[in-house]
Amino acid sequence: MDNYMQAGRCLQSSDDHEDAISSTDDGSQPISQSVQDLANDIYKEFESLIKLYGNGFLHNLMPLVIRALENLDSLHSENSDLHLKSLVLSDDHRLLSGEYEKEKKLRKAAENRLFRLEDDLEEERRQHEEKTVSYDANIRILENRVKSLNEQKQEAEMKGEYQRLHDLYTNLLRVYLEYVERVRSMFIKNKLDSHCLPDCSYSGDNACFEVGLATQTSDHNTGVDQLNRLGNMLNSETKRLSEPCFDELSQGDLPEDDGHDIKSKLLQLL
């Protein structure tokens, strides 16, 4: 305010232009350059008016001009402050916009990476499920193979046991038939010997016949006992024989001796 009053006094006293400009330097707050230029223009106009009409009209006009210049200077200061703030805000906006775009790009990249990770995870889960199904199928196949191998092993063991018992049964039958042949031969031989004995008295014939008959009866009983024992052994071995996985006896099946079936030969001998 003092600056404008000094400028007014300079206008009223019609001092030169340099004194009016230098009088503003005494204040604490400098006047803006645009306001100074406007004050100088007004000063020049006032000089021309003073030359024409004198300075009497300046008493009422000068306070209004000074107040207008003060308001204009304050508005100019506020405008400058707002302009500076606008520049600062523009810089902040530019920086924030750059950071926003950067964060937006980073977010988009993170979302794309997340989508890729989800796709990879889904693919790995699908592959894991497929491998699990494949492993389960392989496990079932291996279990079936193990079961089949165990069954084959048991079948091989049963076949081996059956073959062993079959061989034993065949050997027993062969021994049995040989024994029957031997007993039959002995019986026929004893019978022939009894017919070839020399003539003797009636009492002697009876004694010889009784002795021969007793001998034949004893031999026959012994043979029958042995045959019974062999038959019991055969029956026990036959009962022990497990159910075979192939029917060998039903195919006629006992080994042949001299081109004849042992079973039929045994029936003929008995």
C-alpha positions as CSV (number, residue, x, y, z in Angstrom):
1,M,0.0,0.0,0.0
2,D,2.8,2.4,0.8
3,N,4.4,1.6,-2.5
4,Y,1.2,2.7,-4.4
5,M,0.9,5.8,-2.2
6,Q,4.4,6.7,-3.0
7,A,3.6,6.1,-6.7
8,G,0.5,8.3,-6.4
9,R,2.5,11.0,-4.7
10,C,5.0,10.8,-7.6
11,L,2.1,11.2,-10.0
12,Q,0.7,14.1,-8.1
13,S,4.0,16.0,-7.9
14,S,4.6,15.3,-11.6
15,D,8.1,14.0,-10.9
16,D,9.9,12.2,-13.7
17,H,9.3,8.5,-14.5
18,E,12.5,7.2,-12.9
19,D,11.6,8.7,-9.5
20,A,8.2,6.9,-9.7
21,I,9.8,3.6,-10.5
22,S,12.5,3.9,-7.8
23,S,10.0,4.8,-5.2
24,T,8.6,1.3,-5.3
25,D,11.8,-0.1,-4.1
26,D,11.3,1.1,-0.5
27,G,8.6,-1.5,0.3
28,S,9.0,-4.9,1.7
29,Q,7.1,-6.7,-1.2
30,P,8.1,-5.8,-4.7
31,I,5.5,-5.0,-7.3
32,S,5.1,-7.4,-10.2
33,Q,6.6,-6.3,-13.5
34,S,3.2,-6.3,-15.3
35,V,1.7,-4.0,-12.6
36,Q,4.7,-1.7,-12.9
37,D,4.3,-1.5,-16.6
38,L,0.6,-0.7,-16.2
39,A,1.4,1.9,-13.5
40,N,3.9,3.5,-15.9
41,D,1.3,3.6,-18.7
42,I,-1.2,5.2,-16.3
43,Y,1.5,7.7,-15.2
44,K,2.1,8.7,-18.8
45,E,-1.6,9.3,-19.3
46,F,-1.8,11.3,-16.1
47,E,1.0,13.4,-17.2
48,S,-0.8,14.2,-20.4
49,L,-4.0,15.0,-18.4
50,I,-2.1,17.1,-16.0
51,K,-0.7,19.2,-18.8
52,L,-4.2,19.7,-20.2
53,Y,-6.3,20.0,-17.0
54,G,-3.9,20.3,-14.1
55,N,-3.7,18.0,-11.1
56,G,-6.9,18.8,-9.3
57,F,-8.8,15.8,-10.5
58,L,-6.2,13.5,-9.1
59,H,-7.4,13.8,-5.5
60,N,-10.4,11.5,-5.9
61,L,-9.1,9.4,-8.8
62,M,-5.7,8.6,-7.4
63,P,-6.9,6.4,-4.4
64,L,-9.1,4.4,-6.8
65,V,-6.2,3.8,-9.1
66,I,-4.0,2.8,-6.3
67,R,-6.6,0.3,-4.9
68,A,-7.1,-1.1,-8.4
69,L,-3.3,-1.5,-8.8
70,E,-3.1,-3.2,-5.4
71,N,-5.9,-5.6,-6.2
72,L,-4.4,-6.3,-9.6
73,D,-1.0,-7.0,-8.0
74,S,-2.5,-9.3,-5.4
75,L,-4.4,-11.1,-8.1
76,H,-1.3,-11.3,-10.2
77,S,0.6,-12.8,-7.2
78,E,-2.2,-15.3,-6.6
79,N,-2.2,-16.1,-10.3
80,S,1.6,-16.7,-10.1
81,D,1.2,-18.9,-7.1
82,L,-1.6,-20.8,-8.8
83,H,0.5,-21.1,-11.9
84,L,3.4,-22.5,-9.9
85,K,1.1,-24.9,-8.1
86,S,-0.3,-25.9,-11.5
87,L,3.2,-26.6,-12.8
88,V,4.0,-28.6,-9.7
89,L,0.7,-30.5,-10.0
90,S,1.4,-31.1,-13.7
91,D,4.8,-32.5,-12.9
92,D,3.3,-34.7,-10.2
93,H,0.5,-35.7,-12.6
94,R,3.1,-36.6,-15.2
95,L,5.1,-38.6,-12.7
96,L,2.1,-40.3,-11.3
97,S,0.8,-41.0,-14.8
98,G,4.2,-42.6,-15.7
99,E,4.1,-44.6,-12.5
100,Y,0.5,-45.6,-13.2
101,E,1.3,-46.8,-16.7
102,K,4.3,-48.6,-15.3
103,E,2.3,-50.3,-12.6
104,K,-0.4,-51.0,-15.1
105,K,2.1,-52.8,-17.4
106,L,3.5,-54.7,-14.4
107,R,0.1,-55.7,-13.3
108,K,-0.8,-56.9,-16.8
109,A,2.5,-58.8,-17.0
110,A,1.8,-60.3,-13.5
111,E,-1.7,-61.3,-14.6
112,N,-0.4,-62.9,-17.8
113,R,2.2,-64.7,-15.8
114,L,-0.5,-65.8,-13.3
115,F,-2.6,-67.1,-16.2
116,R,0.4,-69.0,-17.6
117,L,1.1,-70.5,-14.2
118,E,-2.5,-71.5,-13.8
119,D,-2.4,-73.1,-17.3
120,D,0.9,-74.9,-16.5
121,L,-0.6,-76.0,-13.1
122,E,-3.7,-77.3,-14.9
123,E,-1.6,-79.1,-17.4
124,E,0.6,-80.7,-14.7
125,R,-2.5,-81.7,-12.8
126,R,-4.0,-83.3,-15.9
127,Q,-0.7,-85.1,-16.6
128,H,-0.6,-86.2,-13.0
129,E,-4.1,-87.6,-13.2
130,E,-3.2,-89.4,-16.5
131,K,0.0,-90.9,-14.9
132,T,-2.1,-91.9,-11.9
133,V,-4.6,-93.7,-14.1
134,S,-1.7,-95.3,-16.0
135,Y,0.0,-96.4,-12.8
136,D,-3.2,-97.9,-11.5
137,A,-3.7,-99.8,-14.7
138,N,0.0,-101.0,-14.6
139,I,-0.5,-102.0,-11.0
140,R,-3.6,-104.0,-11.9
141,I,-1.7,-105.6,-14.8
142,L,1.2,-106.5,-12.6
143,E,-1.1,-107.9,-9.9
144,N,-2.8,-110.0,-12.5
145,R,0.6,-111.2,-13.8
146,V,1.7,-112.0,-10.2
147,K,-1.5,-113.8,-9.7
148,S,-1.1,-115.7,-13.0
149,L,2.6,-116.5,-12.1
150,N,1.5,-117.8,-8.7
151,E,-1.2,-119.9,-10.3
152,Q,1.3,-121.2,-12.8
153,K,3.7,-122.0,-10.0
154,Q,1.0,-123.8,-8.1
155,E,-0.1,-125.6,-11.2
156,A,3.5,-126.6,-11.9
157,E,3.9,-127.8,-8.3
158,M,0.7,-129.7,-8.6
159,K,1.8,-131.2,-11.9
160,G,5.1,-132.2,-10.4
161,E,3.4,-133.8,-7.4
162,Y,0.9,-135.4,-9.7
163,Q,3.7,-136.8,-11.9
164,R,5.5,-138.1,-8.9
165,L,2.4,-139.8,-7.5
166,H,1.6,-141.1,-11.0
167,D,5.1,-142.6,-11.3
168,L,4.7,-144.1,-7.9
169,Y,1.3,-145.4,-8.8
170,T,2.7,-146.9,-12.1
171,N,5.6,-148.5,-10.3
172,L,3.3,-150.0,-7.7
173,L,1.0,-151.3,-10.4
174,R,4.0,-152.8,-12.2
175,V,5.3,-154.4,-9.0
176,Y,1.8,-155.6,-8.3
177,L,1.4,-157.1,-11.7
178,E,4.8,-158.7,-11.5
179,Y,3.9,-160.1,-8.1
180,V,0.6,-161.4,-9.5
181,E,2.5,-163.0,-12.4
182,R,4.9,-164.6,-10.0
183,V,2.2,-165.9,-7.7
184,R,0.3,-167.2,-10.7
185,S,3.4,-168.9,-12.1
186,M,4.1,-170.4,-8.7
187,F,0.5,-171.6,-8.4
188,I,0.6,-173.2,-11.9
189,K,4.0,-174.7,-11.1
190,N,2.8,-176.2,-7.8
191,K,-0.3,-177.5,-9.6
192,L,1.8,-179.2,-12.3
193,D,4.2,-180.6,-9.6
194,S,1.3,-182.1,-7.8
195,H,0.1,-183.9,-11.0
196,C,3.7,-185.3,-11.7
197,L,4.2,-187.0,-8.3
198,P,5.0,-190.8,-8.4
199,D,2.3,-193.4,-7.5
200,C,2.1,-194.3,-3.9
201,S,-0.4,-196.0,-1.6
202,Y,-3.7,-194.4,-0.9
203,S,-2.7,-193.2,2.5
204,G,0.5,-191.8,1.1
205,D,-1.4,-190.1,-1.7
206,N,-3.7,-188.5,0.8
207,A,-0.8,-187.4,2.9
208,C,1.0,-185.9,-0.1
209,F,-2.1,-184.2,-1.3
210,E,-2.8,-182.7,2.1
211,V,0.8,-181.5,2.3
212,G,0.7,-180.0,-1.2
213,L,-2.7,-178.5,-0.5
214,A,-1.6,-177.0,2.7
215,T,1.5,-175.6,1.0
216,Q,-0.5,-174.1,-1.8
217,T,-3.1,-172.7,0.6
218,S,-0.4,-171.1,2.7
219,D,1.3,-169.6,-0.4
220,H,-2.0,-168.4,-1.7
221,N,-3.0,-166.8,1.6
222,T,0.4,-165.1,1.8
223,G,0.0,-163.8,-1.7
224,V,-3.5,-162.6,-1.0
225,D,-2.2,-160.7,2.1
226,Q,0.5,-159.1,0.1
227,L,-1.9,-158.2,-2.7
228,N,-4.2,-156.7,-0.1
229,R,-1.4,-154.6,1.3
230,L,-0.4,-153.4,-2.1
231,G,-4.1,-152.6,-2.9
232,N,-4.3,-150.6,0.4
233,M,-1.1,-148.7,-0.5
234,L,-2.5,-147.9,-4.0
235,N,-5.8,-146.7,-2.5
236,S,-4.0,-144.5,0.0
237,E,-1.8,-143.0,-2.7
238,T,-4.8,-142.5,-4.9
239,K,-6.6,-140.6,-2.2
240,R,-3.6,-138.5,-1.6
241,L,-3.4,-137.6,-5.2
242,S,-4.8,-134.0,-5.6
243,E,-7.2,-133.1,-8.4
244,P,-5.0,-132.8,-11.5
245,C,-5.3,-129.8,-13.9
246,F,-5.3,-132.2,-16.8
247,D,-7.2,-135.5,-17.1
248,E,-4.5,-138.0,-17.9
249,L,-6.2,-141.2,-16.6
250,S,-9.4,-140.6,-18.6
251,Q,-7.4,-140.9,-21.9
252,G,-6.4,-144.4,-21.2
253,D,-3.6,-143.4,-19.9
254,L,-1.6,-145.8,-17.9
255,P,1.7,-146.8,-19.5
256,E,1.5,-150.0,-21.5
257,D,3.6,-153.0,-20.7
258,D,4.4,-155.3,-23.7
259,G,1.7,-153.5,-25.8
260,H,-1.2,-154.2,-23.4
261,D,-2.9,-151.9,-20.9
262,I,-1.8,-152.6,-17.3
263,K,-5.3,-152.1,-16.0
264,S,-6.9,-154.5,-18.4
265,K,-4.1,-157.0,-17.9
266,L,-4.6,-156.8,-14.1
267,L,-8.3,-157.5,-14.5
268,Q,-7.6,-160.4,-16.7
269,L,-5.1,-161.8,-14.2
270,L,-7.5,-161.4,-11.3
